[in-house]
Amino acid sequence: MKNNLIINIRNLIFVLFAISFPLSVALSNIFIVILSVLVLSEGNFRNKIKKIKESKWMNYLIFLIISYFIFTIPFGLKTDTFWTLKRVSLLLVLPLLYSTEFSNKTIKISIFGFLLSMFISSIIAIAYNYEILQNPKNFTWSAFLQYTEHNVFLAFALIISIYTIIRTKINRNFNMMICLFISVFMFSIFTEGGKSGQIVFVFSSILLAFLYFRKKLKILFVSISSILLFSFIIYNTSDIVKHRFDFEIKNIKKGTDSSRKILLSETIKLIKANPIFGYGTGSFTDEFAIVNENTKRVINQNHKTPHNNYLYVYFELGLIGFALLLLVFYHQTKELYIKTDGNFLIIFPFMFLVIMFTDSYLYQHNTLMLYLFMSIAVSNYQYKPS
């Protein structure tokens, strides 16, 4: 009786977490702490540990987290050591939540809660973009998130919504509501800054089309062609999309030493100088700032990472950390691949693999919460066509 009560409260808190994390950092932190305590209070630790041990991606994730702590020993404490450990430690919640089971009903309600929150967030973001409402922060914010994160959240919300339409049987009213969500998400994602979300949405749409039509080549060709045509039209009709991409292309052609170019090129040089062991946990800003005046200037602009999750891990943990990161996503994808539903669930780790090329999203608080939520949701989701 007592355990059933804990499970019911735990499921409720997971739904509240899903609703809150696109809207409030403080509330999502509170709910994730309560959720962790409730999972621990369930007991049954032998089975929980067994479930974690049997999952290869969970094992590699734990090894990756431990590596960050171990690498503080030979390299010592750096300026950003505690900043890095604080973010990495949040990943410890994932094995804990993975060790328990959430009902399919809880997962579906939590997904809808996430979509509803993103709908509210998108309406506010659009109102800010068109100055219907005054943005109380500044241009780098879209509603409750910075635009670089909000754009990524929108990409996930869009793919989830499209998946819901094409892969699940829902009643007409609910179907119309999801279609409304999609139209608002689509308008929002292409009327704000944040190239990462736009890029990952296009690539994920192509993957979704491939998974859905892989046995119907003609339809697959038409679908992918339509996605590319849609992207071309958006590029030529959305001023902000065209400006953002043209600006980056122009800098590349001119060889302009933009902050991102300096971050990427100098990070790669430093990795080549110490490719095996890296420079230690939280060492990026310390090592990067002493290279030359350009790198010092970039660090002074408050860039704490190279805006590439793969390079960031490789820089600080060397080849060991880089291999562990890849193994986490490889085995997570493999585990999802063997699930039912035509392997559609692999699209979600794929999306993170894409966005990690553009920034250190796995270690940014809000997108890390997104990774926690999506990982637990897809791990527990059971596809039932009826």
C-alpha positions as CSV (number, residue, x, y, z in Angstrom):
1,M,0.0,0.0,0.0
2,K,2.7,2.4,1.0
3,N,4.9,1.5,-2.0
4,N,1.9,2.1,-4.4
5,L,1.4,5.5,-2.9
6,I,5.1,6.3,-3.5
7,I,4.9,5.1,-7.1
8,N,1.8,7.2,-7.7
9,I,3.4,10.3,-6.3
10,R,6.6,9.6,-8.2
11,N,4.6,9.4,-11.5
12,L,2.9,12.7,-10.7
13,I,6.2,14.4,-10.0
14,F,7.7,13.1,-13.3
15,V,4.7,14.7,-15.1
16,L,5.2,17.9,-13.2
17,F,8.9,17.8,-14.1
18,A,8.0,17.4,-17.8
19,I,5.7,20.4,-17.6
20,S,8.2,22.6,-15.6
21,F,11.6,22.2,-17.1
22,P,10.9,24.2,-20.3
23,L,9.5,27.0,-18.1
24,S,11.4,27.2,-14.9
25,V,14.9,26.1,-13.8
26,A,14.0,26.5,-10.1
27,L,10.9,24.3,-10.3
28,S,12.5,21.7,-12.5
29,N,15.4,21.4,-10.0
30,I,12.9,21.0,-7.1
31,F,11.0,18.3,-9.0
32,I,14.1,16.4,-10.0
33,V,15.3,16.3,-6.4
34,I,11.9,15.1,-5.1
35,L,11.8,12.5,-7.9
36,S,15.2,11.2,-7.0
37,V,14.3,10.9,-3.3
38,L,11.1,9.1,-4.2
39,V,12.9,6.6,-6.5
40,L,15.4,5.9,-3.6
41,S,12.5,5.5,-1.1
42,E,11.0,2.7,-3.2
43,G,13.8,0.4,-2.1
44,N,14.3,-2.8,-4.2
45,F,17.9,-1.7,-4.7
46,R,19.1,-5.2,-5.8
47,N,16.8,-5.1,-8.9
48,K,17.6,-1.5,-9.6
49,I,21.4,-2.1,-9.5
50,K,20.9,-5.2,-11.7
51,K,18.9,-3.2,-14.3
52,I,21.6,-0.5,-14.5
53,K,24.4,-3.1,-14.7
54,E,22.7,-4.9,-17.6
55,S,22.5,-1.7,-19.6
56,K,25.8,-1.0,-21.4
57,W,25.0,2.7,-22.1
58,M,24.3,3.2,-18.4
59,N,27.6,1.6,-17.5
60,Y,29.5,3.8,-19.9
61,L,27.6,6.9,-18.7
62,I,28.7,6.2,-15.1
63,F,32.3,5.6,-16.2
64,L,32.2,9.0,-18.0
65,I,30.9,10.8,-14.9
66,I,33.5,9.1,-12.7
67,S,36.3,10.0,-15.2
68,Y,35.5,13.7,-14.6
69,F,36.2,13.2,-10.9
70,I,39.3,11.0,-11.4
71,F,40.8,13.5,-13.8
72,T,40.9,16.2,-11.0
73,I,43.5,14.1,-9.2
74,P,46.5,14.1,-11.6
75,F,45.7,17.6,-13.1
76,G,44.6,19.4,-9.9
77,L,41.8,21.9,-9.5
78,K,41.3,24.4,-12.4
79,T,39.2,27.6,-12.6
80,D,36.2,25.7,-13.9
81,T,36.6,22.4,-12.2
82,F,33.6,22.9,-9.8
83,W,31.5,24.5,-12.6
84,T,32.1,21.4,-14.7
85,L,31.6,18.8,-12.0
86,K,28.3,20.6,-10.9
87,R,26.9,20.0,-14.4
88,V,28.3,16.5,-14.9
89,S,26.9,15.5,-11.5
90,L,23.4,16.1,-12.8
91,L,23.9,13.1,-15.1
92,L,23.9,10.9,-12.0
93,V,20.2,11.4,-11.8
94,L,19.8,9.4,-15.1
95,P,20.9,6.0,-13.9
96,L,18.7,6.5,-10.8
97,L,15.6,7.2,-12.9
98,Y,16.5,4.5,-15.4
99,S,16.6,1.9,-12.6
100,T,12.8,2.3,-12.0
101,E,9.8,1.9,-14.3
102,F,7.3,4.5,-15.3
103,S,4.0,3.4,-16.7
104,N,3.1,4.0,-20.4
105,K,0.3,6.3,-19.2
106,T,2.7,8.4,-17.2
107,I,5.1,8.7,-20.2
108,K,2.3,9.8,-22.5
109,I,0.9,12.4,-20.1
110,S,4.4,13.7,-19.4
111,I,5.1,14.0,-23.2
112,F,1.8,16.0,-23.6
113,G,2.8,18.1,-20.6
114,F,6.1,18.9,-22.3
115,L,4.4,19.8,-25.5
116,L,1.8,22.0,-23.7
117,S,4.6,23.9,-21.9
118,M,6.4,24.4,-25.2
119,F,3.2,25.6,-26.8
120,I,2.9,28.3,-24.1
121,S,6.6,29.1,-24.4
122,S,6.3,29.4,-28.2
123,I,3.3,31.8,-28.0
124,I,5.3,34.1,-25.7
125,A,8.4,33.8,-27.8
126,I,6.5,34.8,-31.0
127,A,5.0,37.7,-29.1
128,Y,8.5,38.9,-28.1
129,N,9.8,38.5,-31.6
130,Y,7.0,40.6,-33.1
131,E,7.1,43.1,-30.1
132,I,3.5,42.3,-29.1
133,L,5.0,41.8,-25.6
134,Q,8.1,43.5,-24.3
135,N,10.9,41.1,-23.6
136,P,11.8,41.7,-19.9
137,K,15.3,40.3,-20.4
138,N,17.1,40.9,-23.8
139,F,17.2,39.7,-27.4
140,T,19.1,36.5,-26.4
141,W,16.0,35.1,-24.7
142,S,13.0,33.5,-26.2
143,A,10.3,33.3,-23.5
144,F,11.8,31.3,-20.6
145,L,15.0,30.0,-22.3
146,Q,17.9,31.5,-24.2
147,Y,17.1,31.4,-27.9
148,T,19.8,28.9,-28.6
149,E,18.2,26.5,-26.2
150,H,14.6,27.3,-27.0
151,N,15.3,26.6,-30.7
152,V,16.6,23.1,-29.8
153,F,13.6,22.5,-27.5
154,L,11.3,23.4,-30.4
155,A,13.0,20.9,-32.7
156,F,12.4,18.1,-30.2
157,A,8.8,19.3,-29.7
158,L,8.2,19.3,-33.4
159,I,9.6,15.8,-34.0
160,I,7.6,14.4,-31.0
161,S,4.5,16.0,-32.3
162,I,5.0,14.7,-35.9
163,Y,5.7,11.2,-34.4
164,T,2.5,11.4,-32.5
165,I,0.5,12.2,-35.6
166,I,2.0,9.5,-37.8
167,R,2.6,6.7,-35.3
168,T,-0.2,6.8,-32.7
169,K,-3.9,6.5,-32.9
170,I,-5.5,9.4,-31.0
171,N,-8.9,10.9,-31.1
172,R,-9.9,13.7,-33.5
173,N,-9.8,16.6,-30.9
174,F,-6.4,15.6,-29.6
175,N,-5.2,15.2,-33.1
176,M,-6.3,18.7,-34.0
177,M,-4.6,20.0,-30.8
178,I,-1.3,18.4,-31.9
179,C,-1.6,19.9,-35.3
180,L,-2.1,23.3,-33.7
181,F,1.1,22.7,-31.7
182,I,3.0,21.8,-34.8
183,S,2.0,25.0,-36.6
184,V,3.0,27.2,-33.7
185,F,6.2,25.3,-33.1
186,M,7.1,25.6,-36.8
187,F,6.4,29.3,-36.9
188,S,8.4,29.9,-33.7
189,I,11.5,27.9,-34.7
190,F,11.9,29.8,-38.0
191,T,11.2,33.3,-36.7
192,E,13.9,33.3,-34.0
193,G,17.7,32.9,-33.8
194,G,19.2,29.6,-33.0
195,K,20.6,27.7,-36.0
196,S,21.1,24.4,-34.0
197,G,17.4,23.7,-33.6
198,Q,16.6,24.5,-37.2
199,I,19.5,22.2,-38.5
200,V,18.6,19.3,-36.2
201,F,14.9,19.6,-37.2
202,V,15.7,19.3,-40.9
203,F,18.1,16.3,-40.4
204,S,15.7,14.6,-38.0
205,S,12.8,15.0,-40.4
206,I,14.9,13.3,-43.1
207,L,15.7,10.4,-40.7
208,L,12.0,10.2,-39.7
209,A,11.0,10.0,-43.3
210,F,13.6,7.3,-44.0
211,L,12.4,5.2,-41.0
212,Y,8.8,5.6,-42.1
213,F,9.2,5.1,-45.8
214,R,12.3,3.0,-46.1
215,K,10.4,0.2,-47.8
216,K,8.7,2.6,-50.2
217,L,11.6,4.2,-52.2
218,K,9.5,6.4,-54.4
219,I,7.6,7.9,-51.5
220,L,10.9,8.2,-49.5
221,F,12.4,10.2,-52.4
222,V,9.4,12.5,-52.6
223,S,9.4,13.0,-48.8
224,I,13.1,13.9,-48.6
225,S,12.8,16.1,-51.7
226,S,9.9,17.9,-50.0
227,I,11.9,18.4,-46.8
228,L,14.8,19.9,-48.8
229,L,12.4,22.1,-50.8
230,F,10.7,23.3,-47.6
231,S,14.1,24.2,-46.2
232,F,15.0,26.1,-49.4
233,I,11.7,28.1,-49.2
234,I,12.2,28.9,-45.5
235,Y,15.8,30.1,-46.2
236,N,14.5,32.4,-48.9
237,T,11.5,33.7,-47.1
238,S,12.6,34.0,-43.5
239,D,14.8,37.1,-43.0
240,I,16.3,35.9,-39.7
241,V,17.1,32.4,-41.0
242,K,18.7,33.8,-44.2
243,H,20.7,36.5,-42.2
244,R,22.0,34.0,-39.6
245,F,23.2,31.4,-42.2
246,D,24.5,34.0,-44.7
247,F,26.5,35.6,-41.9
248,E,28.2,32.3,-41.0
249,I,28.8,31.5,-44.7
250,K,30.3,34.9,-45.3
251,N,32.7,34.6,-42.4
252,I,33.8,31.2,-43.6
253,K,34.5,32.4,-47.1
254,K,36.3,35.5,-45.9
255,G,38.3,33.5,-43.3
256,T,37.1,35.9,-40.6
257,D,38.5,35.1,-37.2
258,S,35.1,34.9,-35.5
259,S,34.9,33.6,-31.9
260,R,33.6,30.2,-33.0
261,K,36.3,29.8,-35.6
262,I,39.0,30.6,-33.0
263,L,37.4,28.3,-30.5
264,L,37.2,25.3,-32.9
265,S,40.6,25.8,-34.6
266,E,42.6,26.5,-31.5
267,T,40.9,23.7,-29.5
268,I,41.8,21.2,-32.2
269,K,45.5,22.4,-32.1
270,L,45.6,22.0,-28.3
271,I,44.0,18.5,-28.6
272,K,46.7,17.5,-31.1
273,A,49.3,18.6,-28.7
274,N,48.0,16.3,-25.9
275,P,45.7,13.8,-27.6
276,I,45.8,10.9,-25.1
277,F,45.1,12.4,-21.6
278,G,43.7,15.8,-22.2
279,Y,44.2,18.7,-19.8
280,G,42.0,17.8,-16.9
281,T,38.5,18.5,-15.6
282,G,37.5,22.2,-15.9
283,S,40.8,23.1,-17.6
284,F,39.4,24.6,-20.9
285,T,39.3,28.3,-20.0
286,D,42.7,28.1,-18.2
287,E,44.5,26.4,-21.1
288,F,42.8,28.3,-23.9
289,A,43.4,31.7,-22.4
290,I,47.2,31.4,-22.4
291,V,47.6,30.4,-26.0
292,N,47.6,33.9,-27.6
293,E,45.8,37.2,-27.5
294,N,42.9,36.0,-29.7
295,T,42.1,33.0,-27.4
296,K,42.4,35.3,-24.4
297,R,39.9,37.7,-25.9
298,V,37.4,34.8,-26.6
299,I,37.6,33.6,-23.1
300,N,37.1,37.1,-21.8
301,Q,33.8,37.1,-23.8
302,N,32.7,34.3,-21.4
303,H,33.1,31.4,-23.7
304,K,33.8,28.5,-21.3
305,T,33.6,25.7,-23.9
306,P,34.6,25.3,-27.6
307,H,30.9,25.2,-28.6
308,N,31.3,21.5,-29.5
309,N,30.5,18.8,-27.0
310,Y,32.8,16.3,-28.6
311,L,35.9,18.6,-28.6
312,Y,35.0,19.8,-25.1
313,V,35.1,16.2,-23.7
314,Y,38.2,15.3,-25.7
315,F,40.0,18.5,-24.6
316,E,39.5,17.8,-20.9
317,L,39.4,14.0,-20.6
318,G,41.5,13.0,-23.7
319,L,40.9,9.9,-25.8
320,I,39.3,8.0,-22.8
321,G,36.6,10.6,-22.2
322,F,35.9,11.0,-25.9
323,A,35.6,7.2,-26.4
324,L,33.2,6.9,-23.4
325,L,31.0,9.7,-24.7
326,L,30.6,7.9,-28.1
327,L,30.0,4.6,-26.4
328,V,27.2,6.1,-24.3
329,F,25.3,7.2,-27.4
330,Y,26.2,4.1,-29.4
331,H,24.8,1.7,-26.8
332,Q,21.8,4.0,-26.0
333,T,20.9,4.0,-29.7
334,K,21.5,0.2,-30.0
335,E,19.3,-0.4,-27.0
336,L,16.5,1.6,-28.5
337,Y,17.0,0.0,-31.9
338,I,15.9,-3.4,-30.6
339,K,12.7,-2.0,-29.2
340,T,9.5,-2.3,-31.1
341,D,7.9,0.5,-33.2
342,G,10.1,0.1,-36.3
343,N,13.2,1.5,-34.5
344,F,11.7,5.0,-34.6
345,L,13.0,5.8,-31.1
346,I,16.6,6.0,-32.2
347,I,15.8,9.5,-33.6
348,F,16.1,11.0,-30.1
349,P,19.7,10.1,-29.3
350,F,20.4,11.0,-33.0
351,M,19.1,14.5,-32.4
352,F,21.5,15.0,-29.4
353,L,24.4,13.6,-31.5
354,V,23.7,16.4,-34.1
355,I,23.3,19.3,-31.7
356,M,26.4,18.4,-29.8
357,F,28.4,19.4,-32.9
358,T,27.2,23.0,-32.4
359,D,27.5,23.5,-28.6
360,S,28.1,21.6,-25.3
361,Y,24.4,20.9,-25.0
362,L,24.9,17.8,-22.9
363,Y,26.4,19.9,-20.1
364,Q,24.1,22.9,-20.3
365,H,21.5,22.8,-17.6
366,N,18.3,23.1,-19.6
367,T,19.3,20.9,-22.5
368,L,20.7,18.4,-20.0
369,M,17.3,18.3,-18.4
370,L,15.9,17.7,-21.9
371,Y,18.3,14.8,-22.3
372,L,17.3,13.3,-18.9
373,F,13.6,13.6,-19.8
374,M,13.8,12.2,-23.3
375,S,16.1,9.3,-22.2
376,I,13.7,8.2,-19.5
377,A,10.6,8.8,-21.8
378,V,11.9,6.7,-24.7
379,S,13.4,4.0,-22.4
380,N,9.9,3.5,-20.8
381,Y,7.7,4.1,-23.8
382,Q,5.9,1.0,-25.2
383,Y,4.5,1.5,-28.6
384,K,0.9,0.2,-28.9
385,P,-0.7,0.9,-32.3
386,S,-4.2,0.5,-31.0
